[in-house]
């Protein structure tokens, strides 16, 4: 399995309502894509996040599912919305889960 974690930082003009909509759109991806084992998204409340406000955590069945996720039109629509509402920066981490 593969864990895909994304932290997103938005500009000062991005509203709480827009952040909430980003989270809602992320959560909708679970039913729109194949190969997802688990998907969690939320608004960060920690002051240790270097200003990143939204987090997405997706567990994929395998690397092929992760690779199909990026270009998927549903994912691309969410990415476009994120840019539209003021994305400033993102940190993305992918790692393979070793169950040994």
C-alpha positions in Angstrom: 0.0 0.0 0.0 1.0 3.6 -0.6 0.3 6.6 1.7 -0.1 10.0 -0.1 0.0 13.0 2.3 -0.6 16.6 1.1 -0.3 19.8 3.2 -1.6 22.9 1.5 -1.0 26.5 2.4 -3.4 29.2 1.2 -3.1 33.0 0.9 -4.6 35.5 3.4 -7.6 36.1 1.2 -8.7 32.5 1.3 -11.8 32.2 3.5 -12.7 29.5 6.1 -15.6 28.6 3.9 -13.3 28.1 0.9 -11.0 25.9 3.1 -14.1 23.9 4.1 -15.1 23.5 0.5 -11.6 22.2 -0.4 -12.0 19.5 2.3 -15.5 18.6 1.0 -14.1 18.2 -2.5 -11.2 16.1 -1.3 -13.6 13.8 0.6 -15.8 13.4 -2.5 -12.8 11.9 -4.4 -13.1 8.7 -2.4 -16.3 7.7 -4.3 -15.0 9.0 -7.6 -11.7 7.1 -7.9 -10.6 3.5 -7.8 -7.8 2.1 -5.8 -8.4 4.1 -2.6 -8.3 2.2 0.6 -8.8 5.2 2.9 -9.1 8.9 2.5 -9.1 11.6 5.2 -9.1 15.4 4.8 -9.4 18.2 7.2 -8.5 21.7 8.3 -5.3 21.8 10.4 -5.5 23.3 13.9 -1.9 22.8 14.9 0.4 25.8 15.1 3.3 23.5 14.1 2.3 23.2 10.5 4.3 26.2 9.1 1.1 27.8 7.9 -0.4 24.9 6.0 -4.1 24.9 6.6 -5.5 21.8 4.8 -4.3 18.2 5.0 -5.2 15.3 2.8 -4.2 11.7 3.5 -4.9 9.0 1.0 -4.0 5.3 1.3 -3.9 3.7 -2.1 -3.9 -0.1 -2.9 -0.6 0.2 -4.9 1.6 2.6 -6.9 -0.5 2.1 -10.0 -3.5 3.6 -8.2 -1.4 6.5 -7.0 -0.1 7.1 -10.6 -3.7 7.0 -11.9 -4.8 9.5 -9.3 -2.8 12.5 -10.5 -4.2 12.8 -14.0 -7.7 11.8 -13.1 -10.2 14.5 -14.2 -11.9 14.5 -10.7 -8.6 15.1 -9.0 -7.6 17.7 -11.6 -10.9 19.6 -10.9 -10.1 19.7 -7.2 -6.6 20.9 -8.0 -8.0 23.7 -10.2 -10.3 24.8 -7.4 -7.5 24.8 -4.9 -5.5 27.1 -7.2 -8.5 29.3 -7.8 -9.1 29.9 -4.1 -5.5 31.0 -3.4 -3.1 28.0 -3.0 0.4 29.4 -2.1 2.3 26.2 -1.4 2.0 22.4 -1.0 4.1 19.7 0.5 3.5 16.2 -0.8 4.9 13.0 0.6 4.4 9.5 -0.8 5.6 6.4 0.9 5.2 2.7 0.7 3.8 0.9 3.8 5.9 -2.0 4.8 3.8 -4.5 6.7 6.7 -6.8 7.6 
